């Protein structure tokens, strides 16, 4: 069986370093907001090209804390509208709702799966205060266009970069990474991500000093000095051990991403089947292929066929956010492009440890379908 994602194999090269770091932390006896978290915050800020990185407990918390920090700064108010892709993982939407803000859904470009900037302007009202741009599956949203719209309407721009660690935007006069393409960005280091911890973990990156100060405090009960609480905060701190593991893995992220791209190029050029629609991308660094997502009219049949041929696949995602039972208040809305995508997408194996012979086999089986 070719696994969809083999986390044991991905983490195996780091076992000795992980064990040595665990022993070091146990010997040191400092487990919360210690040297490893501070080091990772410095390392990841440098990697993304931002002034600040705030380590938090997970990716959802990262988004929620961003919105609540902006409310604390007076740049957002409860009830304000936030533009968000209708085609996204539900965490993007939950973060808005859990911050007492209102999501306003915008359809994607069906070629890239990301939010269609041409449809954003028509959804902007006097209550719109922010755009949440999601880099879905590892491909950057069209940030130049989104930032132009935001600037002309005085809107905040937040990146949901949970799936896009290391994705690079190459503009005419600039080269910048995900996490440094907006006012602030949220990352998840869930174990299956391109940069994955061994448990839940997340981070926020920004160049805004005032926002960073609020976030550093808010993640730690609203406190900068123990037992003195200046604002309403939460307990959402990046774990010292997870930070240590991330420090070990970060130097290998770019090479892992490049290997993912090499596999994606093979899939894109060698899968030739009229029943299968391949994703569109420009072969540049703006996609890090957290997922390689194909589309087909007969998804269940194709998934069953692949499983019969010992290829494991997953669906990202089977139900659109506005069709989820938990978000029933949006169930009457219609987003036909999003709904078709959610009925047709299928993710095939891609990772930094998939073998070239396995890729050969996957391509062969897909072409025979």
C-alpha positions in Angstrom: 0.0 0.0 0.0 1.3 3.5 -0.9 0.2 5.5 2.1 -1.2 9.0 1.5 1.2 10.3 4.0 3.8 8.3 6.0 4.6 10.5 9.1 6.8 7.8 10.6 9.0 7.8 7.5 9.0 11.6 7.3 10.2 11.9 10.9 12.5 8.9 11.0 15.7 10.9 9.9 15.2 13.2 12.9 14.8 10.5 15.6 18.3 10.8 17.1 18.1 14.6 17.2 14.6 14.5 18.6 15.7 12.2 21.4 18.8 14.3 22.2 16.7 17.5 22.3 14.1 15.8 24.6 16.9 14.8 27.0 18.2 18.3 26.9 14.8 19.8 27.8 14.2 17.3 30.5 17.6 18.0 32.0 17.0 21.8 31.8 13.6 21.5 33.4 12.1 24.5 31.5 8.9 23.4 29.6 6.9 26.6 28.8 8.1 29.7 26.9 11.8 28.9 27.2 14.8 29.1 25.0 13.5 26.7 22.3 10.4 28.8 21.7 12.4 32.0 21.6 14.8 30.4 19.1 12.1 29.1 16.9 10.3 32.5 16.9 13.6 34.1 15.8 14.3 31.3 13.2 10.9 31.3 11.7 10.6 35.1 11.5 14.0 35.2 9.7 12.8 32.4 7.4 9.6 34.2 6.5 11.3 37.6 6.3 9.2 39.3 9.1 10.2 41.2 12.2 8.1 39.1 14.6 6.9 35.6 15.1 4.6 34.6 17.9 4.4 30.9 18.8 1.0 29.7 19.7 -0.7 26.4 20.4 -2.2 25.7 16.9 -3.2 27.2 13.6 -6.8 27.9 14.6 -5.7 29.8 17.7 -3.3 31.8 15.5 -6.2 33.1 13.4 -8.5 33.7 16.4 -5.7 35.6 18.2 -5.1 37.8 15.2 -8.7 38.9 15.0 -9.0 39.4 18.7 -5.8 41.4 18.8 -7.1 43.7 16.1 -10.3 44.1 18.1 -8.1 45.0 21.1 -6.3 47.6 19.0 -9.6 49.1 17.9 -9.0 48.2 14.2 -11.8 45.7 14.2 -15.1 45.7 16.1 -17.4 42.8 16.9 -19.9 42.4 14.0 -17.5 43.6 11.3 -17.4 41.6 8.1 -14.4 39.6 6.9 -14.1 38.4 3.3 -13.1 34.7 3.2 -13.0 32.1 0.5 -16.1 29.9 0.3 -13.7 27.1 -0.7 -11.5 26.5 2.3 -11.1 24.4 5.4 -13.6 25.2 8.1 -11.0 26.6 10.5 -10.7 29.8 8.4 -14.4 30.4 9.0 -14.5 29.3 12.6 -11.7 31.8 13.4 -13.9 34.6 12.2 -17.1 33.4 14.0 -15.2 32.7 17.2 -14.0 36.3 17.2 -17.5 37.6 17.0 -17.0 38.7 13.4 -19.1 37.9 10.3 -17.7 35.8 7.4 -18.6 37.0 3.9 -17.9 34.2 1.4 -16.3 34.7 -2.0 -16.1 32.0 -4.7 -12.7 30.6 -5.9 -11.1 30.6 -9.3 -11.8 26.9 -10.1 -8.4 26.6 -11.8 -6.4 27.4 -8.7 -9.0 26.6 -5.9 -8.1 30.0 -4.3 -10.3 33.0 -3.8 -11.0 34.9 -7.0 -9.9 38.5 -6.5 -12.3 39.7 -9.3 -15.2 38.7 -7.1 -14.1 40.4 -3.9 -15.0 44.0 -4.7 -18.7 43.3 -5.2 -18.9 41.7 -1.7 -17.4 44.8 0.1 -19.7 46.8 2.2 -19.4 49.6 4.8 -19.1 46.8 7.4 -16.2 45.0 5.6 -12.9 45.5 7.5 -10.6 42.7 6.5 -9.8 40.0 3.9 -8.7 36.6 5.0 -6.6 35.2 2.1 -6.1 31.4 2.3 -3.2 29.8 0.5 -5.1 26.6 -0.1 -3.2 23.3 -0.7 0.1 25.2 -0.6 -0.5 27.6 -3.5 -0.4 31.3 -2.8 -3.5 33.3 -3.3 -3.1 36.2 -5.8 -1.7 38.5 -3.1 -0.7 41.4 -5.3 -4.3 41.8 -6.6 -5.8 41.2 -3.1 -3.5 43.9 -1.6 -4.5 46.4 -4.2 -8.2 45.9 -3.4 -7.5 46.1 0.3 -5.5 49.3 0.0 -8.1 51.0 -2.1 -10.8 50.0 0.5 -8.7 50.5 3.6 -9.0 46.9 4.6 -6.7 44.6 6.7 -5.3 41.6 5.0 -4.6 38.4 6.9 -3.0 35.3 5.4 -4.1 31.8 6.4 -0.8 30.2 5.5 -1.5 27.0 7.4 -0.7 24.9 4.2 1.9 27.2 2.6 5.1 27.1 4.6 7.9 28.4 2.3 5.8 29.3 -0.7 7.5 32.3 -2.5 5.9 35.2 -4.3 8.2 36.4 -7.1 7.1 39.9 -8.2 8.8 42.2 -10.7 10.9 43.9 -8.0 10.5 41.7 -5.0 10.7 38.2 -3.6 8.8 37.4 -0.5 7.6 34.3 1.4 4.1 33.3 2.7 3.8 35.0 6.1 5.2 38.3 4.8 2.6 39.1 2.1 0.0 40.9 4.2 -0.4 42.7 7.5 -0.2 39.4 9.5 -0.3 35.6 8.9 -1.3 32.5 10.7 0.5 29.1 10.4 -0.3 25.6 11.6 2.4 23.0 12.3 0.0 20.1 12.6 2.1 16.9 12.0 1.0 16.5 8.4 2.0 20.0 7.3 5.1 20.7 5.2 6.7 21.8 8.4 5.1 19.6 10.9 5.5 19.2 14.7 4.8 16.0 16.6 1.6 17.4 18.0 -0.4 20.6 17.6 1.5 23.8 17.2 1.1 27.2 15.4 2.6 30.6 14.9 1.8 34.2 13.8 4.1 36.3 11.7 3.9 40.1 11.2 6.0 43.3 10.8 3.6 45.3 13.0 5.2 46.0 16.4 2.0 47.1 18.1 0.1 44.0 16.9 3.0 41.7 18.0 3.1 43.2 21.5 -0.6 42.5 21.9 -0.2 38.9 20.5 2.7 38.1 22.8 0.6 39.1 25.8 -2.7 37.7 24.6 -1.4 34.2 24.0 -0.1 34.1 27.7 -3.3 35.0 29.6 -3.0 38.7 28.6 0.2 39.0 30.7 3.7 40.2 30.0 4.7 39.8 33.7 3.7 36.8 35.6 0.4 37.3 37.6 -0.1 40.8 36.1 -2.7 40.7 33.4 -3.2 43.8 31.3 -5.7 42.5 28.7 -8.1 39.6 28.3 -6.0 36.8 27.1 -6.0 33.0 26.6 -3.6 30.1 27.2 -2.2 29.4 23.7 1.5 29.0 23.9 3.8 27.1 21.6 5.0 24.1 23.6 8.8 24.2 24.3 9.3 20.6 23.1 7.3 21.2 19.8 9.4 24.3 19.2 12.5 22.3 19.6 11.3 19.7 17.1 10.4 22.5 14.6 13.9 24.0 15.0 15.4 20.7 14.0 13.2 20.3 10.9 13.1 24.0 9.7 16.5 23.9 7.9 15.2 21.1 5.6 11.9 22.7 4.7 13.1 24.3 1.4 14.6 21.0 0.1 11.5 19.1 1.1 9.3 21.6 -0.8 11.5 21.4 -3.8 11.1 17.6 -3.9 7.3 18.1 -3.6 7.5 20.4 -6.6 9.5 17.8 -8.6 6.8 15.2 -8.0 4.1 17.7 -8.9 5.8 18.5 -12.1 5.8 14.8 -13.0 2.1 14.4 -12.1 1.3 17.5 -14.2 3.2 16.4 -17.3 2.8 12.6 -17.1 -0.8 12.1 -16.0 -2.8 12.0 -19.2 -6.4 10.9 -18.7 -9.4 12.8 -19.9 -11.4 11.7 -16.9 -8.9 13.5 -14.6 -8.5 17.3 -14.2 -5.1 18.4 -13.0 -4.5 21.5 -10.9 -3.2 24.7 -12.6 0.0 26.3 -11.4 2.9 28.2 -13.0 5.8 25.9 -12.1 7.3 28.7 -10.0 7.9 28.8 -6.2 4.4 30.0 -5.4 3.2 26.5 -4.7 4.7 24.1 -2.1 2.2 21.3 -2.7 1.1 20.5 0.8 -1.5 18.6 -1.3 -1.8 17.6 -4.9 -5.5 17.8 -5.7 -7.0 16.4 -8.8 -10.7 16.5 -9.9 -13.0 13.9 -11.4 -16.7 13.6 -12.1 -16.7 10.1 -10.6 -14.7 10.6 -7.4 -15.9 7.6 -5.4 -15.3 5.3 -8.3 -11.8 6.6 -8.8 -11.0 6.5 -5.1 -12.2 2.9 -4.9 -10.1 2.0 -8.0 -7.0 3.5 -6.5 -7.5 1.7 -3.2 -8.0 -1.6 -5.1 -4.6 -0.8 -6.6 -3.0 -0.1 -3.2 -2.9 3.7 -3.5 -4.4 5.6 -0.5 -6.1 8.9 -1.2 -8.0 11.5 0.9 -10.6 14.1 0.1 -9.8 17.8 1.0 -12.6 18.5 1.6 -15.9 16.6 1.2 -18.2 19.3 2.6 -18.0 23.1 1.9 -18.0 25.3 5.0 -21.4 26.8 4.2 -22.9 23.3 4.0 -21.6 22.1 7.3 -24.3 21.4 10.0 -22.4 23.6 12.5 -22.7 26.5 10.1 -26.4 26.0 9.2 -27.1 29.7 9.2 -25.3 29.9 5.9 -26.9 26.7 4.4 -29.3 28.7 2.1 -26.4 30.4 0.4 -25.3 29.2 -3.0 -21.7 28.9 -4.2 -21.9 26.6 -7.2 -18.2 26.6 -8.0 -17.3 25.7 -4.5 -19.9 23.0 -4.3 -18.8 21.4 -7.5 -15.1 21.4 -6.3 -16.0 19.8 -3.0 -17.9 17.0 -4.9 -15.0 16.3 -7.3 -11.6 16.8 -5.6 -9.3 14.0 -4.6 -5.8 14.3 -3.1 -3.2 11.8 -4.3 0.0 11.0 -2.4 2.8 13.6 -2.4 5.4 14.1 0.3 9.2 14.5 0.7 9.6 10.8 1.3 7.5 9.3 -1.6 9.7 7.2 -3.8 10.1 7.8 -7.5 9.0 4.2 -8.2 5.8 4.9 -6.2 5.2 8.0 -8.3 5.8 5.9 -11.5 3.2 3.5 -10.3 0.6 6.1 -9.3 0.9 7.8 -12.7 0.6 4.4 -14.5 -2.5 3.4 -12.5 -4.2 6.8 -13.0 -3.5 6.7 -16.8 -5.1 3.3 -16.9 -8.3 4.4 -15.2 
